Amino acid sequence: MSTMTRHCHKCGTVYALEGTAGRSEACERCNADLHVCLNCTQYDRSSAHQCRDRRAEPVFDKGSANFCEWFEFARREFKGAEKDAREQKARDDIKRLLGG
């Protein structure tokens, strides 16, 4: 059974502190910013500006720290290796289709 955690979007390191990550906080393992759209409950690739919160200002770099006051650290299951495998399979399929 998988566990829903608040973790780094890049490497999956669990954020164990209470409260929300601040703009200056970074992952202890990979040094990625934590107060980023990719870690937020409102992040949605299919929404306008990839955010479900209409009050939020548009953020163009979803993986860099920002000043969004509506940020809420998402609890979810880390799928880093699985996501990378899907991405690689998609790239291989495109290469095959395009004769590369």
Beta strands, then each sheet from edge to edge (+ up, - down):
end
